[in-house]
Amino acid sequence: MRNSQRGITLLGFIIVLGVVGLFAYVGMKLFPMYSEYYSVRSAMKGLANEPGIANTEPRKIQDLFFRRLNISYSSNVKPEHVKFKRVGAGWQMDVKYEVRKPLIANLDVVGRFDSTQMLTRTGAVD
C-alpha cells in the first residue's frame, strides 16, 4: 500500500485566505451601518414607550430622538430624514436615510434604511 499525502496546497491556502479576507473587509464596512440602524430602531422604540408621546408636538419628539441618537454616536441620520404623520390620536414616525461607504477603488457600499414607528402612548407629559 502506498501512502499519499492529501491537503491544501500553498496556492489553495492563499486563495482561501484572500476570499476570507475580502468577506471580513466587507463585513467591517457593513457592521457600522447596521449598528447605526439598530441604534435608530432602539431610539424609536424608546420614544414609543415615553408617557405622553402621542400628545407631544413633532419638533419636541424629533429633539428627543436626536438626543438619543447622539448617545450612540449616530451621524448619518439628519433632521430631513425624519417625517411625522398624524395617525389617530398619535403620530407615525418615519426615518428614511442612505449610507454610502467607499469599498475598493470606485466601488461603494450603499445601505438604504427605512424604519417606521407608531407613537401612540398617552399619559402624563413632563
C-alpha positions as YAML, in Angstrom:
chain: A
units: angstrom
residues:
- id: 1
  name: MET
  ca: [0.00, 0.00, 0.00]
- id: 2
  name: ARG
  ca: [1.21, 3.37, -0.89]
- id: 3
  name: ASN
  ca: [0.53, 6.34, 1.40]
- id: 4
  name: SER
  ca: [-0.24, 9.58, -0.37]
- id: 5
  name: GLN
  ca: [-0.45, 12.86, 1.41]
- id: 6
  name: ARG
  ca: [-3.53, 14.96, 1.00]
- id: 7
  name: GLY
  ca: [-4.18, 18.53, 1.96]
- id: 8
  name: ILE
  ca: [-4.35, 22.03, 0.70]
- id: 9
  name: THR
  ca: [-1.53, 23.47, -1.35]
- id: 10
  name: LEU
  ca: [0.07, 26.81, -0.63]
- id: 11
  name: LEU
  ca: [-1.68, 28.37, -3.62]
- id: 12
  name: GLY
  ca: [-5.03, 26.98, -2.48]
- id: 13
  name: PHE
  ca: [-4.42, 28.33, 1.02]
- id: 14
  name: ILE
  ca: [-3.62, 31.81, -0.34]
- id: 15
  name: ILE
  ca: [-6.82, 31.83, -2.43]
- id: 16
  name: VAL
  ca: [-8.94, 30.75, 0.55]
- id: 17
  name: LEU
  ca: [-7.24, 33.35, 2.73]
- id: 18
  name: GLY
  ca: [-7.93, 36.05, 0.12]
- id: 19
  name: VAL
  ca: [-11.63, 35.18, -0.10]
- id: 20
  name: VAL
  ca: [-11.99, 35.11, 3.69]
- id: 21
  name: GLY
  ca: [-10.12, 38.42, 3.91]
- id: 22
  name: LEU
  ca: [-12.43, 40.02, 1.34]
- id: 23
  name: PHE
  ca: [-15.52, 38.91, 3.25]
- id: 24
  name: ALA
  ca: [-14.02, 40.18, 6.51]
- id: 25
  name: TYR
  ca: [-13.24, 43.56, 4.89]
- id: 26
  name: VAL
  ca: [-16.79, 43.91, 3.52]
- id: 27
  name: GLY
  ca: [-18.14, 42.93, 6.94]
- id: 28
  name: MET
  ca: [-16.06, 45.63, 8.60]
- id: 29
  name: LYS
  ca: [-17.60, 48.19, 6.22]
- id: 30
  name: LEU
  ca: [-21.16, 46.93, 6.75]
- id: 31
  name: PHE
  ca: [-21.13, 46.47, 10.54]
- id: 32
  name: PRO
  ca: [-21.13, 50.21, 11.46]
- id: 33
  name: MET
  ca: [-24.00, 50.88, 9.05]
- id: 34
  name: TYR
  ca: [-26.20, 48.19, 10.57]
- id: 35
  name: SER
  ca: [-25.12, 49.08, 14.10]
- id: 36
  name: GLU
  ca: [-26.34, 52.63, 13.49]
- id: 37
  name: TYR
  ca: [-29.61, 51.32, 12.05]
- id: 38
  name: TYR
  ca: [-30.23, 49.29, 15.21]
- id: 39
  name: SER
  ca: [-29.47, 52.41, 17.29]
- id: 40
  name: VAL
  ca: [-32.12, 54.27, 15.28]
- id: 41
  name: ARG
  ca: [-34.62, 51.45, 15.85]
- id: 42
  name: SER
  ca: [-33.81, 51.41, 19.56]
- id: 43
  name: ALA
  ca: [-34.27, 55.19, 19.85]
- id: 44
  name: MET
  ca: [-37.61, 54.97, 18.06]
- id: 45
  name: LYS
  ca: [-38.84, 52.15, 20.30]
- id: 46
  name: GLY
  ca: [-37.70, 54.10, 23.35]
- id: 47
  name: LEU
  ca: [-39.72, 57.09, 22.20]
- id: 48
  name: ALA
  ca: [-42.77, 54.89, 21.70]
- id: 49
  name: ASN
  ca: [-42.56, 53.90, 25.38]
- id: 50
  name: GLU
  ca: [-42.40, 57.51, 26.62]
- id: 51
  name: PRO
  ca: [-45.56, 58.52, 28.52]
- id: 52
  name: GLY
  ca: [-47.48, 61.28, 26.76]
- id: 53
  name: ILE
  ca: [-45.57, 60.97, 23.49]
- id: 54
  name: ALA
  ca: [-48.82, 60.97, 21.45]
- id: 55
  name: ASN
  ca: [-49.66, 64.42, 22.81]
- id: 56
  name: THR
  ca: [-46.21, 65.90, 22.15]
- id: 57
  name: GLU
  ca: [-45.51, 68.12, 19.16]
- id: 58
  name: PRO
  ca: [-43.29, 66.69, 16.40]
- id: 59
  name: ARG
  ca: [-40.46, 69.21, 16.94]
- id: 60
  name: LYS
  ca: [-40.10, 68.07, 20.58]
- id: 61
  name: ILE
  ca: [-40.28, 64.38, 19.57]
- id: 62
  name: GLN
  ca: [-37.57, 64.97, 16.96]
- id: 63
  name: ASP
  ca: [-35.39, 66.69, 19.57]
- id: 64
  name: LEU
  ca: [-35.79, 63.73, 21.95]
- id: 65
  name: PHE
  ca: [-34.99, 61.33, 19.09]
- id: 66
  name: PHE
  ca: [-31.74, 63.09, 18.18]
- id: 67
  name: ARG
  ca: [-30.70, 63.28, 21.84]
- id: 68
  name: ARG
  ca: [-31.00, 59.50, 21.99]
- id: 69
  name: LEU
  ca: [-29.03, 59.14, 18.74]
- id: 70
  name: ASN
  ca: [-26.24, 61.41, 20.00]
- id: 71
  name: ILE
  ca: [-25.64, 58.96, 22.84]
- id: 72
  name: SER
  ca: [-24.88, 56.19, 20.32]
- id: 73
  name: TYR
  ca: [-22.76, 58.48, 18.07]
- id: 74
  name: SER
  ca: [-25.06, 58.14, 15.06]
- id: 75
  name: SER
  ca: [-24.01, 60.64, 12.41]
- id: 76
  name: ASN
  ca: [-25.82, 59.64, 9.20]
- id: 77
  name: VAL
  ca: [-29.39, 60.47, 10.26]
- id: 78
  name: LYS
  ca: [-30.26, 64.13, 9.68]
- id: 79
  name: PRO
  ca: [-33.44, 66.07, 10.59]
- id: 80
  name: GLU
  ca: [-34.60, 66.00, 6.96]
- id: 81
  name: HIS
  ca: [-34.70, 62.18, 7.13]
- id: 82
  name: VAL
  ca: [-37.32, 62.19, 9.90]
- id: 83
  name: LYS
  ca: [-41.01, 62.65, 8.98]
- id: 84
  name: PHE
  ca: [-44.12, 62.69, 11.15]
- id: 85
  name: LYS
  ca: [-47.70, 61.96, 10.17]
- id: 86
  name: ARG
  ca: [-50.72, 62.28, 12.43]
- id: 87
  name: VAL
  ca: [-52.47, 58.91, 12.78]
- id: 88
  name: GLY
  ca: [-55.50, 58.81, 15.03]
- id: 89
  name: ALA
  ca: [-54.56, 60.06, 18.49]
- id: 90
  name: GLY
  ca: [-50.82, 59.63, 17.95]
- id: 91
  name: TRP
  ca: [-48.00, 60.01, 15.46]
- id: 92
  name: GLN
  ca: [-46.37, 57.83, 12.85]
- id: 93
  name: MET
  ca: [-42.63, 58.45, 12.76]
- id: 94
  name: ASP
  ca: [-40.76, 57.52, 9.58]
- id: 95
  name: VAL
  ca: [-36.98, 57.59, 9.28]
- id: 96
  name: LYS
  ca: [-35.53, 57.02, 5.79]
- id: 97
  name: TYR
  ca: [-31.85, 57.52, 5.11]
- id: 98
  name: GLU
  ca: [-28.99, 56.24, 3.00]
- id: 99
  name: VAL
  ca: [-25.39, 55.48, 3.96]
- id: 100
  name: ARG
  ca: [-22.66, 55.28, 1.32]
- id: 101
  name: LYS
  ca: [-19.20, 53.99, 2.24]
- id: 102
  name: PRO
  ca: [-16.26, 53.55, -0.15]
- id: 103
  name: LEU
  ca: [-15.25, 49.93, -0.53]
- id: 104
  name: ILE
  ca: [-12.48, 49.37, -3.10]
- id: 105
  name: ALA
  ca: [-11.35, 51.95, -5.67]
- id: 106
  name: ASN
  ca: [-14.54, 53.29, -7.28]
- id: 107
  name: LEU
  ca: [-16.88, 50.72, -5.69]
- id: 108
  name: ASP
  ca: [-19.15, 51.84, -2.86]
- id: 109
  name: VAL
  ca: [-21.30, 50.00, -0.37]
- id: 110
  name: VAL
  ca: [-24.74, 51.62, -0.19]
- id: 111
  name: GLY
  ca: [-27.23, 50.94, 2.57]
- id: 112
  name: ARG
  ca: [-30.78, 52.27, 2.40]
- id: 113
  name: PHE
  ca: [-32.60, 52.13, 5.69]
- id: 114
  name: ASP
  ca: [-36.29, 52.71, 6.33]
- id: 115
  name: SER
  ca: [-37.96, 52.42, 9.70]
- id: 116
  name: THR
  ca: [-41.46, 53.27, 10.94]
- id: 117
  name: GLN
  ca: [-42.70, 53.53, 14.50]
- id: 118
  name: MET
  ca: [-46.16, 54.34, 15.84]
- id: 119
  name: LEU
  ca: [-46.11, 56.79, 18.76]
- id: 120
  name: THR
  ca: [-49.49, 56.27, 20.42]
- id: 121
  name: ARG
  ca: [-48.77, 56.14, 24.13]
- id: 122
  name: THR
  ca: [-50.73, 58.71, 26.11]
- id: 123
  name: GLY
  ca: [-50.17, 59.73, 29.69]
- id: 124
  name: ALA
  ca: [-48.64, 62.49, 31.74]
- id: 125
  name: VAL
  ca: [-46.50, 64.96, 29.81]
- id: 126
  name: ASP
  ca: [-43.49, 66.45, 31.60]
...
